[in-house]
Amino acid sequence: MTNCDNSGIPYKVPGIIYLGSLPSFARINKIRDVFGQFGTLGRIYLSPAPSRNGKKSKVFVEGWVEFCDKKHAKRAALTLDNTAVGGKNRATSSGQLWNIKYLSFHKA
């Protein structure tokens, strides 16, 4: 179930962006905060890194974010792609860049 209820309004095509690399702080809530400022979000999937000892990994490698409107997804991808993740110089994510691609071939 998605958060994109289109009841009572014309149907809008959802847009999906692919997150090629994620900063070390990336969790579902943080990703929702960062990308939620661009529009209404639907589903979020983050792929965990493979674990060596069989335990569930808490580090995520890549993922995707679904927006309820494809215009918002395009704007988020164009705005954040190849920009600094942010943070202070001593933070672990200070030297990392967002690697974001809009998936144009996705059909709802």
Residue pairs with C-beta under 8 A, 6 or more apart in sequence:
2 14
2 42
2 43
2 66
2 68
3 40
3 41
3 42
3 68
4 12
4 14
4 40
4 42
4 66
4 68
6 12
6 68
12 68
12 69
12 70
13 69
13 70
13 108
14 42
14 66
14 67
14 68
14 69
14 70
14 73
14 108
15 66
15 67
15 69
15 70
15 71
15 72
15 73
15 74
15 102
15 103
15 106
16 64
16 65
16 66
16 67
16 73
16 102
16 103
16 106
17 35
17 64
17 65
17 67
17 73
17 76
17 77
17 100
17 101
17 102
17 103
18 62
18 63
18 64
18 100
18 101
18 102
18 103
19 31
19 46
19 62
19 63
19 64
19 65
19 98
19 99
19 100
20 62
20 99
20 100
20 101
21 61
21 62
21 96
21 97
21 98
21 99
22 31
22 46
22 60
22 61
22 62
22 63
23 85
23 92
23 93
23 96
24 59
24 92
24 93
24 96
25 92
25 93
26 46
26 60
26 63
27 46
27 60
28 44
28 46
31 44
31 46
31 63
31 65
32 41
32 44
34 80
35 41
35 65
35 67
35 76
38 67
38 72
38 73
38 75
38 76
38 79
39 67
39 68
39 69
39 71
39 72
39 73
39 75
39 76
40 67
40 68
40 69
40 72
41 65
41 66
41 67
41 68
42 66
42 67
42 68
43 65
43 66
44 63
44 64
44 65
44 66
45 63
45 64
46 60
46 62
46 63
47 60
47 61
47 62
47 63
48 56
48 57
48 58
48 59
48 60
48 61
49 57
49 59
49 60
49 61
50 57
51 57
64 103
65 73
65 76
66 73
67 73
67 76
73 102
74 102
76 100
77 100
77 101
77 102
78 102
80 98
80 100
81 98
81 99
81 100
81 101
82 97
82 98
82 99
83 97
83 98
84 94
84 95
84 96
84 97
84 98
85 93
85 94
85 96
85 97
85 98
86 93
86 94
87 93
87 94
88 94
